[in-house]
Amino acid sequence: MKKELILKLLVLCFVIEIIGELISALYDVPYLVFIFKPFLMPLLAYWYIKSTTKPSKILLYALFFSWFGDVFLMFLAVNPNKMKK
């Protein structure tokens, strides 16, 4: 029962996150990306851990480094002149 409730709450979090990303893209509100984008990979990792009996460490590492790259590139996109050195 508790596991089902957690998974339902995660689905709700995914829906909120997706709506935030879509609003950010459709209405060109860039600061919403800074709010919603960093939550996607941790939500996926948490959902994966809760929905499987034996999570794969390789997949969790891949999600972590994907999250790290997303966040790093998100801040780099704010100031693209830093790459031109």
Contact map, one row per residue, 1 for C-alpha under 8 A:
1111100000000000000000000000000000000000000000000000000000000000000000000000000000000
1111110000000000000000000000000000000000000000000000000000000000000000000000000000000
1111111000000000000000000000000000000000000000000100000000000000000000000000000000000
1111111100000000000000000000000000000000000000000000000000000000000000000000000000000
1111111110000000000000000000000000000000000000000000000000000000000000000000000000000
0111111111000000000000000000000000000000000000000000000000000000000000000000000000000
0011111111100000000000000000000000000000000000100110000000000000000000000000000000000
0001111111110000000000000000000000000000000000000000000000000000000000000000000000000
0000111111111000000000000000000000000000000000000000000000000000000000000000000000000
0000011111111100000000000000000000000000001000100000000000000000000000000000000000000
0000001111111110000000000000000000000000000000000000000000000000000000000000000000000
0000000111111111000000000000000000000000000000000000000000000000000000000000000000000
0000000011111111100000000000000000000000001000000000000000000000000000000000000000000
0000000001111111110000000000000000000001001000000000000000000000000000000000000000000
0000000000111111111000000000000000000000000000000000000000000000000000000000000000000
0000000000011111111100000000000000000000000000000000000000000000000000000000000000000
0000000000001111111110000000000000011011000000000000000000000000000000000000000000000
0000000000000111111111000000000000000000000000000000000000000000000000000000000000000
0000000000000011111111100000000000000000000000000000000000000000000000000000000000000
0000000000000001111111110000000110010000000000000000000000000000000000000000000000000
0000000000000000111111111000000110011000000000000000000000000000000000000000000000000
0000000000000000011111111100000000000000000000000000000000000000000000000000000000000
0000000000000000001111111111100000000000000000000000000000000000000000000000000000000
0000000000000000000111111111111110000000000000000000000000000000000000000000000000000
0000000000000000000011111111110000000000000000000000000000000000000000000000000000000
0000000000000000000001111111000000000000000000000000000000000000000000000000000000000
0000000000000000000000111111100000000000000000000000000000000000000000000000000000000
0000000000000000000000111111110000000000000000000000000000000000000000000000000000000
0000000000000000000000111011111110000000000000000000000000000000000000000000000000000
0000000000000000000000011001111111000000000000000000000000000000000000000000000000000
0000000000000000000000010000111111100000000000000000000000000000000000000000000000000
0000000000000000000110010000111111110000000000000000000000000000000000000000000000000
0000000000000000000110010000111111111000000000000000000000000000000000000000000000000
0000000000000000000000000000011111111100000000000000000000000000000000000100000000000
0000000000000000000000000000001111111110000000000000000000000000000000000000000000000
0000000000000000100110000000000111111111000000000000000000000000000000000000000000000
0000000000000000100010000000000011111111000000000000000000000000000001100000000000000
0000000000000000000000000000000001111111110000000000000000000000001001100000000000000
0000000000000000100000000000000000111111111000000000000000000000000000000000000000000
0000000000000100100000000000000000011111111100000000000000000000001000000000000000000
0000000000000000000000000000000000000111111110000000000000000011011000000000000000000
0000000000000000000000000000000000000111111111000000000000000011001000000000000000000
0000000001001100000000000000000000000011111111100000000000000000000000000000000000000
0000000000000000000000000000000000000001111111110000000000000010000000000000000000000
0000000000000000000000000000000000000000111111111000000000010010000000000000000000000
0000000000000000000000000000000000000000011111111100000000000000000000000000000000000
0000001001000000000000000000000000000000001111111110000000000000000000000000000000000
0000000000000000000000000000000000000000000111111111001000000000000000000000000000000
0000000000000000000000000000000000000000000011111111111000000000000000000000000000000
0010001000000000000000000000000000000000000001111111100000000000000000000000000000000
0000001000000000000000000000000000000000000000111111100000000000000000000000000000000
0000000000000000000000000000000000000000000000011111111000000000000000000000000000000
0000000000000000000000000000000000000000000000001111111000000000000000000000000000000
0000000000000000000000000000000000000000000000001001111100000000000000000000000000000
0000000000000000000000000000000000000000000000011001111110110000000000000000000000000
0000000000000000000000000000000000000000000000000000011111110000000000000000000000000
0000000000000000000000000000000000000000000000000000001111111000000000000000000000000
0000000000000000000000000000000000000000000000000000000111111100000000000000000000000
0000000000000000000000000000000000000000000000000000001111111110000000000000000000000
0000000000000000000000000000000000000000000010000000001111111111000000000000000000000
0000000000000000000000000000000000000000000000000000000011111111100000000000000000000
0000000000000000000000000000000000000000000000000000000001111111110000000000000000000
0000000000000000000000000000000000000000110110000000000000111111111000000000000000000
0000000000000000000000000000000000000000110000000000000000011111111100000000000000000
0000000000000000000000000000000000000000000000000000000000001111111110000000000000000
0000000000000000000000000000000000000000100000000000000000000111111111000000000000000
0000000000000000000000000000000000000101110000000000000000000011111111100000000000000
0000000000000000000000000000000000000000000000000000000000000001111111110000000000000
0000000000000000000000000000000000000000000000000000000000000000111111111000000000000
0000000000000000000000000000000000001100000000000000000000000000011111111100000000000
0000000000000000000000000000000000001100000000000000000000000000001111111110000000000
0000000000000000000000000000000000000000000000000000000000000000000111111111000000000
0000000000000000000000000000000000000000000000000000000000000000000011111111100000000
0000000000000000000000000000000001000000000000000000000000000000000001111111110000000
0000000000000000000000000000000000000000000000000000000000000000000000111111111000000
0000000000000000000000000000000000000000000000000000000000000000000000011111111101000
0000000000000000000000000000000000000000000000000000000000000000000000001111111100000
0000000000000000000000000000000000000000000000000000000000000000000000000111111100000
0000000000000000000000000000000000000000000000000000000000000000000000000011111111000
0000000000000000000000000000000000000000000000000000000000000000000000000001111111110
0000000000000000000000000000000000000000000000000000000000000000000000000000001111111
0000000000000000000000000000000000000000000000000000000000000000000000000001001111111
0000000000000000000000000000000000000000000000000000000000000000000000000000000111111
0000000000000000000000000000000000000000000000000000000000000000000000000000000111111
0000000000000000000000000000000000000000000000000000000000000000000000000000000011111
